[in-house]
Structure formats: structure tokens, C-alpha cells
Amino acid sequence: MIFLLQEEIDDYEKFSQWFNNDAVPQIEAAGGRVLVQGVELGNENMLHLVMESPDQETVGAFMADEQFTADRIAAGVHVETTQVTFLKG
């Protein structure tokens, strides 16, 4: 299942260091993968991720995980801005 995740972040470099080194291995271990990662040209605080996951429940489990959420916040993610859109394809 492909999905788009959009959220505000403080610093793309700080986020990327955490995401690529810590989060991606967890995502891959759960059967997911990152297809596209980047910020807007005109707004480097708006992150866009296109990812693949086995199902919606796996994404929901990550989003509900208290430690994963704490790690996202520590990486500069404004978790209250997170929008997840599942794509049909």
C-alpha cells in the first residue's frame, strides 16, 4: 500500500539524520520502504514522504507507538501537523 505523509519539521538535515539512520531500518523491518523523501522548494519546513507499507494497520501502529512519536518530536517533527493519505493504485 502506497501512502503520502506530509508534516512540518524544524530542520530537514536533523530530521533526515534521525529518519535515515533510525526510522528507516524500523520501517523496513516492518515490511515498508521509503520511495521519495524531500521538502518543498519554497518551504524547507514542509516534509513530504512517499512510502510503501504492507497495510494501513502497520502505518497506524507506527503512528500510535509512543517511543516512535517521542523520537519524531526529538527529530523536530510537529506531530500535530502530520497528514497521511493512502493512495489507490
Backbone as JSON Lines, residues from 0, in Angstrom:
{"i":0,"aa":"M","n":[0.85,-1.16,0.0],"ca":[0.0,0.0,0.0],"c":[0.9,1.24,0.0]}
{"i":1,"aa":"I","n":[0.65,2.14,-0.94],"ca":[1.42,3.39,-1.05],"c":[0.69,4.49,-0.28]}
{"i":2,"aa":"F","n":[1.47,5.32,0.42],"ca":[0.87,6.45,1.1],"c":[1.78,7.66,1.07]}
{"i":3,"aa":"L","n":[1.17,8.81,1.19],"ca":[1.85,10.09,1.24],"c":[1.75,10.62,2.66]}
{"i":4,"aa":"L","n":[2.89,11.03,3.22],"ca":[2.9,11.63,4.54],"c":[3.45,13.04,4.4]}
{"i":5,"aa":"Q","n":[2.72,14.01,4.95],"ca":[3.14,15.41,4.94],"c":[3.12,15.91,6.37]}
{"i":6,"aa":"E","n":[4.18,16.67,6.74],"ca":[4.21,17.24,8.08],"c":[5.25,18.35,8.13]}
{"i":7,"aa":"E","n":[5.07,19.23,9.11],"ca":[6.03,20.31,9.32],"c":[7.17,19.8,10.19]}
{"i":8,"aa":"I","n":[8.38,20.27,9.86],"ca":[9.57,19.91,10.62],"c":[10.37,21.18,10.9]}
{"i":9,"aa":"D","n":[11.26,21.09,11.88],"ca":[12.12,22.24,12.21],"c":[13.31,22.36,11.28]}
{"i":10,"aa":"D","n":[13.97,21.25,10.99],"ca":[15.22,21.27,10.26],"c":[15.36,19.97,9.47]}
{"i":11,"aa":"Y","n":[15.43,20.08,8.15],"ca":[15.46,18.9,7.3],"c":[16.7,18.04,7.54]}
{"i":12,"aa":"E","n":[17.84,18.67,7.75],"ca":[19.07,17.91,7.98],"c":[18.97,17.08,9.27]}
{"i":13,"aa":"K","n":[18.49,17.71,10.33],"ca":[18.31,17.0,11.61],"c":[17.31,15.86,11.46]}
{"i":14,"aa":"F","n":[16.19,16.15,10.81],"ca":[15.18,15.12,10.59],"c":[15.76,13.96,9.79]}
{"i":15,"aa":"S","n":[16.46,14.27,8.69],"ca":[17.0,13.23,7.81],"c":[17.99,12.34,8.52]}
{"i":16,"aa":"Q","n":[18.8,12.92,9.38],"ca":[19.77,12.12,10.13],"c":[19.04,11.07,10.97]}
{"i":17,"aa":"W","n":[18.02,11.5,11.72],"ca":[17.25,10.54,12.51],"c":[16.5,9.56,11.61]}
{"i":18,"aa":"F","n":[15.79,10.09,10.63],"ca":[14.91,9.26,9.8],"c":[15.7,8.18,9.07]}
{"i":19,"aa":"N","n":[16.76,8.59,8.4],"ca":[17.52,7.63,7.59],"c":[18.31,6.63,8.43]}
{"i":20,"aa":"N","n":[18.79,7.05,9.6],"ca":[19.61,6.16,10.42],"c":[18.8,5.3,11.39]}
{"i":21,"aa":"D","n":[17.69,5.83,11.89],"ca":[16.93,5.11,12.92],"c":[15.55,4.63,12.45]}
{"i":22,"aa":"A","n":[14.81,5.52,11.81],"ca":[13.44,5.17,11.44],"c":[13.37,4.23,10.25]}
{"i":23,"aa":"V","n":[14.16,4.49,9.21],"ca":[14.08,3.66,8.0],"c":[14.35,2.19,8.3]}
{"i":24,"aa":"P","n":[15.36,1.84,9.11],"ca":[15.55,0.42,9.42],"c":[14.33,-0.2,10.13]}
{"i":25,"aa":"Q","n":[13.65,0.57,10.99],"ca":[12.44,0.07,11.65],"c":[11.32,-0.13,10.63]}
{"i":26,"aa":"I","n":[11.19,0.83,9.73],"ca":[10.15,0.77,8.69],"c":[10.39,-0.44,7.79]}
{"i":27,"aa":"E","n":[11.64,-0.63,7.38],"ca":[11.98,-1.76,6.51],"c":[11.77,-3.1,7.23]}
{"i":28,"aa":"A","n":[12.08,-3.15,8.52],"ca":[11.87,-4.39,9.3],"c":[10.39,-4.75,9.38]}
{"i":29,"aa":"A","n":[9.52,-3.74,9.28],"ca":[8.07,-3.97,9.32],"c":[7.5,-4.21,7.92]}
{"i":30,"aa":"G","n":[8.38,-4.31,6.91],"ca":[7.92,-4.6,5.55],"c":[7.65,-3.37,4.71]}
{"i":31,"aa":"G","n":[8.02,-2.2,5.19],"ca":[7.79,-0.97,4.44],"c":[9.05,-0.47,3.76]}
{"i":32,"aa":"R","n":[8.89,0.58,2.97],"ca":[10.05,1.22,2.36],"c":[9.71,2.66,1.99]}
{"i":33,"aa":"V","n":[10.76,3.45,1.92],"ca":[10.64,4.87,1.57],"c":[10.89,4.99,0.07]}
{"i":34,"aa":"L","n":[9.95,5.58,-0.65],"ca":[10.09,5.75,-2.09],"c":[10.62,7.13,-2.45]}
{"i":35,"aa":"V","n":[10.13,8.16,-1.77],"ca":[10.54,9.54,-2.02],"c":[10.57,10.28,-0.7]}
{"i":36,"aa":"Q","n":[11.61,11.08,-0.52],"ca":[11.76,11.88,0.71],"c":[12.26,13.26,0.3]}
{"i":37,"aa":"G","n":[11.58,14.31,0.76],"ca":[12.05,15.66,0.44],"c":[11.18,16.73,1.07]}
{"i":38,"aa":"V","n":[11.67,17.97,0.93],"ca":[10.94,19.14,1.41],"c":[10.59,20.0,0.21]}
{"i":39,"aa":"E","n":[9.64,20.9,0.41],"ca":[9.21,21.79,-0.66],"c":[10.32,22.78,-1.0]}
{"i":40,"aa":"L","n":[10.42,23.13,-2.28],"ca":[11.42,24.11,-2.72],"c":[11.22,25.44,-2.02]}
{"i":41,"aa":"G","n":[10.0,25.87,-1.88],"ca":[9.7,27.17,-1.29],"c":[9.49,27.15,0.21]}
{"i":42,"aa":"N","n":[9.52,25.95,0.82],"ca":[9.29,25.84,2.26],"c":[10.0,24.6,2.78]}
{"i":43,"aa":"E","n":[11.22,24.78,3.24],"ca":[12.02,23.64,3.69],"c":[11.56,23.06,5.02]}
{"i":44,"aa":"N","n":[10.5,23.63,5.58],"ca":[9.92,23.08,6.81],"c":[8.72,22.19,6.52]}
{"i":45,"aa":"M","n":[8.36,22.01,5.25],"ca":[7.25,21.13,4.89],"c":[7.81,19.87,4.25]}
{"i":46,"aa":"L","n":[7.74,18.78,5.01],"ca":[8.27,17.49,4.58],"c":[7.22,16.7,3.82]}
{"i":47,"aa":"H","n":[7.68,15.99,2.8],"ca":[6.83,15.07,2.05],"c":[7.55,13.74,1.96]}
{"i":48,"aa":"L","n":[6.85,12.68,2.31],"ca":[7.36,11.32,2.17],"c":[6.35,10.5,1.38]}
{"i":49,"aa":"V","n":[6.84,9.76,0.41],"ca":[6.01,8.77,-0.28],"c":[6.59,7.43,0.14]}
{"i":50,"aa":"M","n":[5.75,6.61,0.72],"ca":[6.22,5.36,1.3],"c":[5.31,4.2,0.91]}
{"i":51,"aa":"E","n":[5.83,3.02,1.14],"ca":[5.06,1.8,0.9],"c":[5.01,1.02,2.21]}
{"i":52,"aa":"S","n":[3.85,0.47,2.5],"ca":[3.64,-0.3,3.72],"c":[2.79,-1.53,3.39]}
{"i":53,"aa":"P","n":[2.96,-2.6,4.16],"ca":[2.13,-3.78,3.89],"c":[0.64,-3.49,3.99]}
{"i":54,"aa":"D","n":[0.25,-2.59,4.92],"ca":[-1.17,-2.28,5.1],"c":[-1.32,-1.03,5.96]}
{"i":55,"aa":"Q","n":[-2.55,-0.55,6.08],"ca":[-2.83,0.64,6.88],"c":[-2.56,0.4,8.36]}
{"i":56,"aa":"E","n":[-2.77,-0.82,8.82],"ca":[-2.57,-1.14,10.23],"c":[-1.11,-0.95,10.64]}
{"i":57,"aa":"T","n":[-0.18,-1.29,9.75],"ca":[1.24,-1.12,10.05],"c":[1.57,0.35,10.22]}
{"i":58,"aa":"V","n":[1.05,1.19,9.36],"ca":[1.26,2.64,9.47],"c":[0.65,3.13,10.78]}
{"i":59,"aa":"G","n":[-0.56,2.69,11.08],"ca":[-1.23,3.09,12.31],"c":[-0.45,2.68,13.55]}
{"i":60,"aa":"A","n":[0.18,1.52,13.51],"ca":[0.97,1.05,14.65],"c":[2.17,1.96,14.89]}
{"i":61,"aa":"F","n":[2.82,2.39,13.81],"ca":[3.94,3.32,13.95],"c":[3.45,4.64,14.54]}
{"i":62,"aa":"M","n":[2.34,5.15,14.02],"ca":[1.84,6.45,14.46],"c":[1.35,6.41,15.91]}
{"i":63,"aa":"A","n":[0.94,5.24,16.38],"ca":[0.44,5.11,17.75],"c":[1.55,4.77,18.75]}
{"i":64,"aa":"D","n":[2.72,4.4,18.25],"ca":[3.82,3.99,19.12],"c":[4.39,5.21,19.86]}
{"i":65,"aa":"E","n":[4.34,5.17,21.19],"ca":[4.76,6.32,21.99],"c":[6.24,6.64,21.82]}
{"i":66,"aa":"Q","n":[7.09,5.62,21.75],"ca":[8.53,5.86,21.6],"c":[8.84,6.43,20.22]}
{"i":67,"aa":"F","n":[8.19,5.89,19.18],"ca":[8.41,6.38,17.82],"c":[7.96,7.84,17.73]}
{"i":68,"aa":"T","n":[6.84,8.17,18.38],"ca":[6.35,9.55,18.4],"c":[7.33,10.45,19.14]}
{"i":69,"aa":"A","n":[7.85,10.01,20.27],"ca":[8.83,10.8,21.02],"c":[10.09,11.02,20.18]}
{"i":70,"aa":"D","n":[10.51,10.01,19.45],"ca":[11.69,10.15,18.58],"c":[11.42,11.14,17.44]}
{"i":71,"aa":"R","n":[10.22,11.1,16.88],"ca":[9.85,12.05,15.82],"c":[9.88,13.47,16.36]}
{"i":72,"aa":"I","n":[9.34,13.68,17.55],"ca":[9.34,15.01,18.16],"c":[10.77,15.48,18.41]}
{"i":73,"aa":"A","n":[11.61,14.59,18.91],"ca":[13.02,14.93,19.16],"c":[13.76,15.27,17.86]}
{"i":74,"aa":"A","n":[13.3,14.7,16.74],"ca":[13.9,14.99,15.44],"c":[13.35,16.26,14.81]}
{"i":75,"aa":"G","n":[12.43,16.93,15.52],"ca":[11.91,18.21,15.04],"c":[10.6,18.14,14.29]}
{"i":76,"aa":"V","n":[9.91,17.01,14.38],"ca":[8.62,16.88,13.7],"c":[7.53,17.53,14.55]}
{"i":77,"aa":"H","n":[6.69,18.32,13.92],"ca":[5.5,18.88,14.57],"c":[4.38,17.87,14.34]}
{"i":78,"aa":"V","n":[4.27,16.91,15.24],"ca":[3.38,15.77,15.03],"c":[1.91,16.16,14.87]}
{"i":79,"aa":"E","n":[1.54,17.32,15.38],"ca":[0.15,17.75,15.24],"c":[-0.19,18.16,13.8]}
{"i":80,"aa":"T","n":[0.84,18.31,12.96],"ca":[0.61,18.71,11.56],"c":[0.61,17.52,10.6]}
{"i":81,"aa":"T","n":[0.86,16.33,11.1],"ca":[1.01,15.16,10.24],"c":[-0.29,14.82,9.53]}
{"i":82,"aa":"Q","n":[-0.16,14.63,8.22],"ca":[-1.29,14.19,7.39],"c":[-0.84,12.95,6.6]}
{"i":83,"aa":"V","n":[-1.61,11.9,6.7],"ca":[-1.32,10.67,5.97],"c":[-2.45,10.44,4.99]}
{"i":84,"aa":"T","n":[-2.09,10.23,3.72],"ca":[-3.06,9.97,2.68],"c":[-2.71,8.64,2.02]}
{"i":85,"aa":"F","n":[-3.61,7.67,2.1],"ca":[-3.39,6.38,1.45],"c":[-3.83,6.5,0.0]}
{"i":86,"aa":"L","n":[-3.0,6.0,-0.9],"ca":[-3.27,6.12,-2.33],"c":[-3.77,4.81,-2.9]}
{"i":87,"aa":"K","n":[-4.69,4.94,-3.83],"ca":[-5.26,3.8,-4.53],"c":[-4.51,3.66,-5.85]}
{"i":88,"aa":"G","n":[-4.11,2.48,-6.2],"ca":[-3.32,2.4,-7.42],"c":[-3.4,1.16,-8.17]}
